[in-house]
Amino acid sequence: MKLVCSKSNLLKSVNIVLKAIPGKTTMPILECILIDASTNNIKFTANDMELGIETIVDGTILEKGIVAIDAKIFSDIIRKLPDNDVTIETDGNLTTTITCEKANQHQRSVRGRIFLSSLCRKR
């Protein structure tokens, strides 16, 4: 997966979905934001099994894909980036690289299908 968005669009969308991230959970996958760029839209989704929030992010999809990434770490990284375009790229080893100007951060991610299947099992 590879996508490009402005920092302001990313931060706005992250702040929206963070409202659905639980403070404490026995399911670590619920502490993640699902980044879904598998269609023509970039969607961020978070869910605490009672409240689910999904938002569309303005940006460009360069390579389609879907991953789940730790919400708190991702949010902290985005906040600290310069105000410019941000590239988010996930490789085959599920390492997500977040790049903006000279800043380059790496974060482990989880297959997006795991996030989705966790929600289906609990319902």
C-alpha positions in Angstrom: 0.0 0.0 0.0 1.2 3.5 -0.8 -0.7 6.7 -0.4 0.0 10.5 -0.2 -2.1 12.9 1.8 -1.5 16.4 3.3 -0.6 16.4 7.0 -3.7 18.5 7.7 -6.1 16.0 6.1 -4.4 13.1 7.9 -4.5 14.8 11.3 -8.1 15.8 10.9 -9.1 12.2 10.0 -7.0 10.6 12.7 -8.5 12.9 15.3 -12.0 11.8 14.2 -11.4 8.1 14.4 -9.4 8.3 17.7 -12.7 8.9 19.4 -13.5 5.2 18.9 -10.2 3.9 20.2 -10.8 2.3 23.7 -8.6 3.3 26.6 -8.2 -0.3 27.8 -9.0 -3.5 25.9 -8.3 -7.2 26.0 -8.1 -7.1 22.2 -5.0 -5.1 21.1 -6.3 -5.0 17.5 -9.0 -2.5 18.7 -6.1 -0.1 19.5 -5.5 0.2 15.8 -6.7 2.4 13.0 -7.6 0.5 9.8 -6.2 2.3 6.8 -8.1 1.0 3.8 -6.9 2.1 0.4 -8.2 -1.0 -1.4 -10.8 0.9 -3.4 -10.8 4.4 -4.9 -11.1 6.0 -1.5 -8.8 6.2 1.5 -10.8 5.2 4.6 -9.7 5.3 8.2 -11.8 3.1 10.6 -11.6 2.6 14.4 -14.0 0.5 16.5 -14.3 -0.3 20.2 -17.0 -3.0 19.6 -19.7 -0.5 20.7 -18.8 2.6 18.6 -17.4 2.4 15.1 -16.1 5.5 13.3 -15.2 5.7 9.6 -13.9 8.7 7.7 -12.7 9.3 4.2 -9.3 11.0 3.8 -8.5 13.2 0.9 -5.4 12.0 -0.8 -3.9 10.0 -3.6 -3.6 6.2 -3.7 -0.4 5.1 -5.5 -0.7 1.5 -4.6 -3.8 -0.2 -3.1 -3.8 -2.0 0.1 -5.3 -2.3 3.6 -3.4 -2.4 7.0 -4.1 -1.7 10.6 -1.7 0.5 12.5 -1.4 1.4 16.2 -3.6 4.5 16.6 -1.7 6.2 19.4 1.8 5.8 17.8 0.4 6.8 14.4 -1.3 9.9 15.8 1.9 11.0 17.6 3.9 10.6 14.5 1.5 12.6 12.3 1.3 15.4 14.9 5.1 15.8 14.9 5.5 16.0 11.1 6.1 19.2 9.2 3.1 20.8 7.4 3.5 19.2 4.0 2.5 16.1 2.0 2.9 12.8 3.9 3.6 9.5 2.2 2.5 6.3 3.9 3.9 3.1 2.5 3.6 -0.5 3.7 6.0 -3.2 2.5 5.5 -7.0 2.3 6.9 -7.4 5.9 4.1 -5.1 7.2 6.5 -2.3 8.0 4.8 1.0 7.4 7.0 3.9 6.5 5.7 7.4 7.1 7.7 10.1 5.2 7.3 13.9 5.1 10.1 16.1 3.9 13.2 14.8 5.8 11.2 13.0 8.5 11.1 9.2 8.0 9.4 7.0 10.6 8.8 3.2 10.6 6.0 1.5 12.4 4.9 -2.1 12.5 1.4 -2.7 11.1 -1.0 -5.6 11.0 -2.9 -7.1 8.1 -6.1 -5.2 7.6 -8.0 -8.5 7.3 -7.2 -9.4 10.9 -8.8 -6.1 12.0 -11.9 -6.9 10.0 -12.1 -10.5 11.1 -11.8 -9.5 14.8 -14.9 -7.3 14.5 -16.9 -10.1 12.8 -16.0 -12.7 15.5 -17.2 -10.5 18.4 -20.6 -9.7 16.8 
